[in-house]
Amino acid sequence: MMKQLPAKLRLVTAAEVDSSDDLLGELKSESHYTGAVRLIVISTALILVTLVWAWFGVLDEVSTGTGR
């Protein structure tokens, strides 16, 4: 007996594939980013861009002074 899987993890049967006219469209409609995933992806991209910028950036002058 087959175990019941959650809706996002279930296997597609041959009958469902045959009855579907637009399988690629159905698959694309199910794949979307939630707000949390989008936030993680954007944060990771910004950190990577910052690290690349810091690696290749050149300091022109470093100066120090006394504070009053």
Secondary structure as UniProt FT lines:
FT   TURN            7..9
FT   HELIX           14..19
FT   HELIX           23..30
FT   HELIX           35..56
//
